[in-house]
Amino acid sequence: MALTATGAAIRRLTAAQHRLQAGIARDDKRAWVVKRRERTRHLIELGGLVVKPGLVELTDDDRAAMFGLMVEGAATLRSERGDDALALWRRRGKRAFALAADNERQP
């Protein structure tokens, strides 16, 4: 019985130490840590832009296909019709964001 109580106490102490370390890491304000955190958040948001329109499901998580789609988009942006394509994609994206926000607000 004492062995079990000791084991439980050690697990609680370890969990408390992990919570303390996580709190310290969250509050770390060193410049390089803040920059890394901002970059990580940015990359996560960009990843969400691949998931949100359903590209993962539509390509069956085929990363080569998703990358090819993005390469094609970049080539279009570099072409003579790049400005027109960008304006069109921006309008479609804004409408899709607005529609998603409306759907999230409705019960």
C-alpha positions in Angstrom: 0.0 0.0 0.0 2.8 2.4 0.9 4.5 1.7 -2.4 1.4 2.6 -4.3 0.9 5.8 -2.4 4.5 6.7 -3.0 4.2 6.0 -6.7 1.0 8.2 -6.9 2.8 11.0 -5.0 5.8 10.8 -7.4 3.4 11.0 -10.4 1.6 14.0 -8.9 4.9 15.7 -8.2 6.2 15.0 -11.8 2.9 16.4 -13.3 3.3 19.5 -11.1 6.9 20.0 -12.3 5.8 19.6 -16.0 3.0 22.2 -15.5 5.5 24.6 -13.9 8.0 24.1 -16.8 5.2 24.6 -19.3 4.2 27.8 -17.6 7.8 29.1 -17.6 8.2 28.2 -21.3 4.9 30.1 -22.1 6.2 33.2 -20.3 9.6 33.2 -21.9 10.1 36.6 -23.5 13.6 36.3 -25.0 13.6 37.6 -28.5 14.6 34.4 -30.2 11.9 32.5 -28.3 9.2 35.0 -29.2 10.3 34.9 -32.9 10.3 31.1 -32.9 6.8 31.1 -31.3 5.5 33.6 -33.9 7.0 31.6 -36.8 5.5 28.4 -35.4 2.1 30.0 -35.1 2.4 31.4 -38.7 3.2 27.9 -40.0 0.3 26.3 -38.2 -2.1 28.9 -39.6 -0.7 28.2 -43.2 -1.3 24.5 -42.6 -4.9 25.3 -41.7 -5.2 26.9 -45.1 -4.5 23.5 -46.7 -7.0 21.7 -44.4 -9.8 24.2 -44.4 -10.9 23.9 -48.1 -10.7 20.1 -47.9 -7.5 19.6 -49.9 -6.3 16.9 -47.6 -9.5 14.8 -48.2 -9.8 15.7 -51.9 -6.2 14.5 -52.6 -6.4 11.6 -50.1 -3.5 13.3 -48.2 -1.3 13.1 -51.3 1.3 15.7 -50.4 2.9 15.6 -53.9 -0.5 16.5 -55.4 -1.1 19.3 -52.9 2.4 20.7 -53.5 1.8 20.4 -57.3 -1.3 22.5 -56.9 0.6 25.1 -55.0 3.4 25.1 -57.6 0.8 25.5 -60.3 -0.7 28.4 -58.4 2.7 30.1 -58.1 3.3 29.6 -61.8 0.0 31.3 -62.5 0.9 34.2 -60.3 4.2 34.6 -62.2 2.4 34.6 -65.6 0.9 37.6 -67.4 -2.5 36.9 -65.9 -1.1 36.7 -62.3 -2.7 39.9 -61.1 -6.1 38.9 -62.4 -5.8 35.4 -60.8 -4.7 36.9 -57.5 -7.7 39.2 -57.4 -10.1 36.4 -58.3 -8.6 34.0 -55.6 -8.6 36.8 -53.0 -12.4 37.4 -53.7 -13.1 33.7 -53.5 -11.1 33.3 -50.3 -12.8 36.2 -48.6 -16.2 34.8 -49.5 -15.2 31.4 -48.2 -13.9 32.8 -44.9 -17.1 34.8 -44.5 -19.2 31.7 -45.2 -17.2 29.7 -42.7 -17.6 32.3 -40.1 -21.3 32.5 -40.6 -21.6 28.7 -40.4 -19.6 28.7 -37.1 -21.9 31.3 -35.6 -25.1 29.5 -36.4 -26.3 27.0 -33.8 
